[in-house]
Amino acid sequence: KAALAGVPVIYVDPKETSKTCPRCGNVSRYNRKTHAWFKCIRCGYQSDADRVGALNIAAKALDALGA
């Protein structure tokens, strides 16, 4: 739908985005003790798991653009 509306679409690999800390970059399955909540075992960053995934996907998209 985005492409049909003229909104640019950037494809990124979603691998590990729900287990990666957007603050320190730590990747661990233990960062997700529950389905809905993220807590980094290295730096202690906490947030809603869906938000963390979205932040990481956005960061990958910006990286793909060279921004």
C-alpha positions in Angstrom: 0.0 0.0 0.0 2.9 2.4 0.7 4.4 1.9 -2.7 1.0 2.4 -4.4 0.7 5.7 -2.5 4.1 6.9 -3.6 5.7 6.4 -0.2 9.3 5.0 -0.6 9.7 1.4 0.7 13.0 0.1 2.0 13.4 -3.6 2.6 15.5 -4.6 5.6 16.3 -8.0 7.2 14.3 -8.2 10.4 16.6 -10.9 11.8 17.4 -10.3 15.5 15.6 -6.9 15.6 13.4 -8.0 18.6 16.5 -9.3 20.5 18.8 -6.3 19.9 19.2 -3.4 22.3 18.7 -0.1 20.4 20.9 1.6 23.0 24.0 -0.6 23.3 23.6 -3.1 20.4 23.7 -6.2 22.6 22.0 -9.2 21.0 20.6 -11.9 23.3 17.5 -14.0 23.5 17.6 -13.2 27.2 16.7 -9.6 26.5 13.1 -10.9 25.9 12.1 -12.7 29.0 8.4 -12.0 28.2 6.8 -11.7 24.8 5.7 -8.1 25.4 8.7 -6.5 27.3 12.3 -6.0 26.4 15.1 -5.5 29.0 18.7 -5.5 27.9 20.9 -7.7 30.1 24.0 -5.6 29.4 22.9 -1.9 29.8 19.5 -2.3 31.5 17.5 -0.5 28.8 13.8 -1.3 29.0 10.9 -0.7 26.7 7.9 -2.3 25.0 9.2 -5.2 22.7 7.3 -3.9 19.7 8.8 -0.5 20.1 12.3 -1.9 20.3 11.7 -3.9 17.1 10.4 -0.9 15.3 13.4 1.2 16.5 15.8 -1.4 15.2 14.1 -1.8 11.9 14.1 2.0 11.4 17.9 2.1 12.3 18.5 -0.6 9.7 16.6 1.4 7.1 18.5 4.6 7.8 21.8 2.6 7.6 20.7 1.2 4.2 20.1 4.8 3.0 23.5 5.8 4.2 22.0 8.3 6.7 
